[in-house]
Amino acid sequence: MYETGLSFSIYLVNSIVGSIYMQKFLREKYQKKIALPAWAGLYFIVQSLVFDRIDRLNLFHDLMGALADIAFILLFQMLLYHKDFLRQLFVAVSFVAGKEIIKYIIMVINYGQDWVITKFSVVLLKKITTMEEVEIWSCIFAAARGFVLVLLYALLLSVYFSIISRKFVRKNYQFRIHEYAFLILPSAATLCISITLKTLVVIVENGTATTMFEKIPATMFWVPFICLLLLGVAIASVMLFQKLIQLSEEERKRSILENQMMQMQREMEEIQDIYADMRGLRHDMRGHLESIAALIRRTAGKDREELGNYIEKMETTVSRLDFAYRTGNPITDVILHQKKQEAEKQNISFEADFIYPDKQQIDVYDIGIVLNNALENAIEAGSTVPGKKSISLRSYMKGNLFFIEVENDFGGEIIFGSETGLPISSKEDKKLHGLGMENIQRCAKKYMGDIDITIRNMGDRKKFNLTIMMYEKYSTP
């Protein structure tokens, strides 16, 4: 009776902890309120009706029992969660391996409890005088022993799977087969070692069954120690792999940023040449127009009026060659001019009060990256807002600090990344999009600065305010 109650308590813990562990990695087909209890209930029934009989009757080899356990978990996952076989396989194998190896830690604790209870019973028996008291104390010891074992098992299982799910931060990352193999192999090795331990625990000599712990007392220390190491290896493999993914993404982002900077530098060099040519062209054209206008003033009649109208149209055309903003640097002049035109095409009001900090040691290419990315994001966000919308840009100095502020209207919700603290792109291809804000922050940090984001509710819409701070002396990123 005691063994049956203990087994069913363990099954219940497996079902509850397992359902929570699945939910951390997989997306439910139905509501969470349905998926969690449904998975826990199904798994509890299977453990009680199938695996309990397998253990008692030895119907399957230990390996076959573990594979059957994984197969049932995969089946329940496919019924209740969206299909993602490799992710589901990792969750199933890591869960079965974790609960099986933790059982051996509990087994050693159980033997330790037996030793303590035996010593306590020797003292207690001296004070017990009736069989009724013996039965009562036996029930108390059995209940306390079972409660402690189940509590420790639940605690170890919960802590282990909580660490795994917490360290596995990039759950939305699209893993490839060899990457999942890297994650699954430590759990598979742990499962194989647990099966090996199961065959070694009971030793039969001369028809008498004894345990490995009685035959070799040192295993009371080494078995839990090895089990804890195996759990640590599984956790370390997850942490290592997450770190490799992070480094790979950082390298990819750095490469994209470098390509952006090189391309922008080439474009800005071309823009500078075009700007110089246009400035000379405007000067020459105005000189020619003044000469022609002076000639017209000396003429009379109908031709003079027609030529005058023609000259006015030419002056209007030449005035279009002027940039809307004079920031103190031709590159930032062109960037603001282009972004103003892009905003007006989207019916977005564009205002700028920007002065290039020519006295500060801030590279114009870095400011160009900041302005390009910030204003592009602002235009993209404003384009989805109905009715009147606006973008405002301003810059100012505070001591040796240079500030750039961009404010724009936007609709909908903004989700911030848990790792970066920056807005996540709403575009489907997040590997190629959503790097603008990170590039802005990278440029700010190059000059020992950072960015700050503020969101204000304005009735039917919201205001997104981005502030970039840069110090005049920069450090190499």
N, C-alpha and C positions, 0 to 999 in steps of 0.2 A: 504493500500500500504506500509506504514511504517513497519507494523508488518510482512508482507510477506518478505520484503527486509531484515529485521533483522533476520528472521528465516533462510532464505537461506544463509546469511552470517555466521550464527552459524553452519549450515550444512557443509559449505565449510571449516571452521576451523576444525570441527570434522574430516572431511575426510583427510585433509592434516596432522594434528597432529597425527591422528590414524595410517596413513600409515607409518609414521616415527617410531612410537612406536612399531608397529608390526615388522618392519625390525630389531629393536634392539634385539628381542628375537628369531625370527624364520628364518629358512633358505629357501631362495626362490627356487622354482622349476625352474624358468626362471631367466633371468638377472634382476638385480636390477632396471634397467631403464624401464623394463616392469612391474615388480611386484608393484613398488610404485605407479605409476600413475593408473594402473589397479585397485588396491585396493581402492585408493582414489575415482576414478570415479564410481566404482560400489557402494561404500558406499554412495556417494553423491546422486546417482540416487535413491537408496532405501529410504534414508531419505526424499528426495523431493517428491517421488511418493507414498510411503507407510506410513512412520511415520508422515508426515505432515497431511495426511488425517485422520490418527488414532487420532491425537491430536485434529483436528477440529471437527470430527464427533463422538468422544468418542466411537469408535467401539470396543476397547479392554479395559479391566480393566487395571489399571496402572501396576500391576504386570505382566500381560500377555504382555503388551507392552515392558517391560524391558526384559522379556524372549525372545520375538521375536527379539529384538535388538541383544541380545547375540547370538541367533541362526543364524541370517544373518551373523554376524561377523565370527562365526565358519565356516559357509559355504564358505565364501570368502577366509578364511585362508586355508581351505582344497583344494580349487581350485588353489591357487597361491603359497602355501608354503608346504614344506615336512611335512608328517604326524607326529604329536607329540601331541596327543589329550590333555593330562593333561597340558602341557605347553600352548597350544593354549587356553584352557579353562581359565587358570589363566590370560592370556593376555586379553581375551575378557571380563571377569567379572571385572577385575581391570579397564579396559578402560571405560566400561559403568558406573560403580560406580563412577569413578572419574569425568567424564563429567557431570553426573546427579547431584552430590552434589555441584559441582562448580557453577551450574546454580543458586542455591539459594543464593550464595554469590553475584552473579551478580544481582539477583532480588532485594536484599537489596540495592545494589549500585544504581540500577535504581530508587528506591523510594527516595533515597537521592538526585539523580539528579533532580527528579521532584520537590522536595522542593526548591532546589537552583534555578531552572528555573522559578518556580512560583514567588519567591522573586525578581528575576531579571526582570521578565515580568512586575511586578507592577511598577517598576521604569521606564522601557522602554516605557510602554503604555502612560505615561505622555508626552512623546516626539513624539509619533506616531500620525499622523493626518488623514491618509487614510487607507482604507481596503487593498489596494495593499501592503503597507508597513507591515501591519499585516501578510499577507500571506507570504511575503518574510522572515520576521523574524521567522515565524512558521516553514518554511522549513529549515531555518538555524539551529534552535534549534533541530529540529527532526534529521537532518543529523549529527549534532555534538553529540547529545545524543546517536544515534545508533553507530557512529564511536567509541566513548569512551567505550560503552558496549562491542562491538565486540573485540576491542583492549585489554581490561582488561580480557575478557574471554579467548582469545587466549594466553595471557601472563600467566595467572594462569594455564591453561591447559598444556601449553608447559613446564612451570617450574615444575609442579607436575610430569608429565610423564618423564621428563628428570631426576629428582631426583630418581624416581623408577628404571629406566633403568640403571642409573649410580651406584646405591647402590646394584643392583642385579648383582654382579660381576661374580658369578659362574654360568653363563648361560649354560655351557656345562655339568654341574653336572647332573647325572642321578637320578632325584628325584623319591621317592616312593610315593604311593597314599596318605598315611597319612601326608607326608611332604608337598605335594601340598595342602592338606586340610588346613594345618596350614597357608599357604599363602593366600588361596582363602577366608577363612572365614571372615577376617576383611573387605575385599571388598564386600562380600555378605551382611554383616551386614550394611555397609555403604549404599549399594543399597536399602536395606529394609527401612532404616531411611529416605532416599530421597523420597521413595514412600509414606511413612507416612507423611512427610512434605507437599507433593503435595496435599494430602487430607485435610490438615489443613490450607493451605494458604487462600483459599476462604471460608468465613463464610456467610451463608444465614440466615437472621433473618427477620421474618415478610415479606418475599418476596423480601427483599432487600439484594443484595450481597455486602459484604465488605471484605477487606483483614485482615488477622491476624495482619499485621503490623499497620493497622489503629485502630483495636480493642484493641490490646495490644502493645503499643509502645516499651516496653522493648524487644520484640522479634526482633526488628531492630538490637539489639546488640547480643542477645543470638543465633539467628539462624546462622549468619556467624561465630560466635565463635565456636559453636558446629561443624559446617561444617569443619572449619580449624582443629579442634581436630581430627575429623574422618580421614581427609587426613593425619594428622600426625601419627595416629595409623597405617594406612596402610603402610606408609613409615617405621615406627619403626618396624613393624612385618617383613618386608623384611630385614632390617638391623640386627635385632635380629637373624633371621634364618640364614643369611649369616655368622654371628659370630659363631653360633652353628656348622655350617658345618665346618668352619675353625678350631674350637677347636677340633672337632671330627677327622678331618684329621691330625691335629698336634698330637693328642693322638695316632692315628694309626701309624703315622710315628715314633713317639717316641718308641712305642712298637716294631716296626720292627727293629729300630736301636738297642734297648736293646737286642733283640733276636740275632741280628747280632753280637753284641759285645760279648755276652755270648758264642755263637757258635765259634767265632773267638778266644776267650780266651782259650776255651777248645782245639781248633786245635793248637794254638800256644804252649800251654803247652805240647801237644803231640809232636809237632815239635821240641821243645827244648830237649825232651828226645831222639827223633830219632837223632837229630843233635849230641848230646853227644855220643850216641852209634856209630854213623857213624865216628865221629872223633877218637874214640878209635879203631874202626875197621880198619880205614885207617892206624893208627899208627902200629897196630899189623900186618896188611897185609904187610906193607912196611918192617917191621922187618923180617918177614918170607921170603919175596922175596930177601932181601939182603943176608940172610943166604943161601938160595938156590943158588943165583947167585955166592956166594963165593965158594960153593961146586962145581958148574959147572966149574968154572975157574980152579979147580984142576984136572978136568977130561980132557980127550982128545978124538979125533975121531969124527965120525959122530954123535954120540949121543949128544955130547956137542953142536953142531950147532943146532940140533932140539930142545934141551932143552932151548937154548938161545932164539930162536924164540918164544917158548911157554911162557917164562918169560916176553918177551917184550909185548906179547898180554895181559898177566895178569896185567902188569904195566899200560897198556892203560885202561883196565877195571877198575882198582883201581882209576885211575886219574879221571874217570867219577864221582866218589863219591865226588869229590871236587866241591864246589859251585863256580859259575862264579864270584860272587862278595863277597868281605869281607868288610862289612859296619861297623863292630864294634859291631854288635848285631846279634845273631843267627836267631832271628825272621825275621828281615829285610833281612838277607842273603837269607833265604828260600823264602820269598815273591818275591824278585827280581829274584831269580833263576827260580821260577815257571812262573812268568810273561814273562821272557825272552823266555822260552820254548814255551809258548802259542803264543807269538808274532811270533816266527820263524815258527811255524806251519801255520801261516797266511801269510808267506812270508813278514814279517815286520821286518825291521832292528831295533834292540833294543840296545840303548846305555844308560849307567847309570854312573853317577858320584855322588854317594850318600854316605854320612857318617852319621851314627847315632849320634845324639847329646847327648852322654852319660853324659856330664857335666851339661846339662840342666834338669830342673824338668818337663820333658815331658814324659808321660807314653808311653811305647812302643806299647801298645795295640791301643792307639789313632793314633799313627803314622802308625800302621798296617792297620787301617781302612782307613786312608787317602790314603796310597799307593795302597791298594787293589782296592778301588773304582776308584781312578784316573786312574790307569793303565788299569783296566778293561774297563772303558769308552774309553780310548785311543785305545785299541786293537779293540774294537767293531767298533769305527769310522774308523780306518785304514783298517779294513777288507773289507770295501765296496769301497775302492779307487783302481782303476786299476793301474798297473805298479808298479814302485818303490815307497815305502812308508817307513816311519821311525817313531820311538818314541824315544824321548830323555828325560832323567830324571837327574836332578841335585839338590843338596842341598848346602846351604851356610849359614853362620852366619853373622849378622850385629849387633854388640853389643849384646844385650840380645834377639834379634829377630832371629828366625830360619825360613828359607825360603825353600820351596820345589817347584820346577818348573817342570811341565810336558808339553811337546810340541809334537803334533802329526799331521799327515796329515788327512784331512777329505774331503768328497765331499758333494754336496747338500747344503741345507740351514739349519740354526739353528734358531729356534723360541724361544724367551725368554718369560718367564711368566711375566704377568703384575704385579703380586703381589710379587713374590719372586725375580724377576730379574735374574733368573737362567734358563739355557736351559731346554726346555720341552722335555720329552722323545718322540721319534718317534714311540715307540712300542704301539700297540693297547691297552694293559692293563696298563694304566698309574697309576692305583692304586697300582700295584705291582712293576712297573718299574719306572725309573726316579728319584729314591730317592738317588742315589749315590752322586750326587752333593750336595744335601741338607745335607747328612750325613757328607760330607767333610766340608761343611760350619759350621755345628754344632760342629764338633771337633775343628775347628779353633777358633770359638767363645768361646769355653770352655777355651782356653788359651789366651783370650782377643785379638784375631786376626780376620782375615777374608780372603776371597779369592778374586782374581781379574782375569777376563777373557779377553783375547785379541785375536782378529781374524785378520789374515793378508792374503791378497790375494797373491798367488804365481803363477800367470799365470793360468794354467788349474786346479789348486787345491788350497786349502786354508790350512793355519796353525792355529791350535787351541792351544793357550797357556794358561795354568792354573797355577796361582801362589798362593800358600798357605802360609800365614804368621801366625806364632805362637810365643807367648811370653812365657818365661820360667815359669812364675808364672801364674797358671790357676785359674779360678773361677768355681764354681759348676754350671753346666748348669741348 
